[in-house]
Amino acid sequence: MASRNSETNSSRQARIAEMRRADQSRDRRNKAIAITASAAIVTGLIGFGAWVMIDQQNKKEAEEAALKAPVAGEQSWDAKKLGRKHVETPVKYEMTPPVGGDHNPRWMNCNGDVYKNPIPEINAVHSLEHGAVWVTYNEKAAPADVEKLAATVSKRPYTLMSPVKEQAGTIMLSAWGKQLTVDKADDARVAAFLTKYVTGPQTPEPGAACTNGLADK
């Protein structure tokens, strides 16, 4: 009887030992799986983070390159040769609309101001000196294009808009020493010109006001 009890206890202990070994083996396997999965996740996150950083850097470099490059079709004048005196007398400009030159001491308000009627060039040039972009159009411009341009200008500080009947181009954008002519408001160069030249590097007086000037609407 004692021998059978001894064999039973030995068998029970053997089963328990086997179960423990199985549990330990399962724990080791689960830990290995968890470690492998964690490593894969970490590697994936590192890889994704690196890709995001590279992508952001590439976009930044592309934007910087775009800002440095001239807008396709733009005309440029030597800023050093454009007069900047304040005068009370009329000024005859060499281009229409003017992109610089002597001007009235008072600027046109250019805080997204849309003028329905022609404005004095001599005041608008002062706005360009402060970093504004002046959007102009003639009678060839479609009403829908005029409306779209007005919506764009009205949302953007350091811009102004007015009709200029005498200009050669249908739609023209002027900054100090820079000018672009387009036929339609949805031309991608309109946005490019605004991005590059609204208070851009060509601005003779960066930080100067575009409010508290002349507002003849």
Summary of the structure (lengths in Angstrom):
residues: 217
radius of gyration: 35.5
end to end distance: 116.9
largest distance: 130.4
contacts: 622
relative contact order: 0.14
helix: 47%
strand: 14%
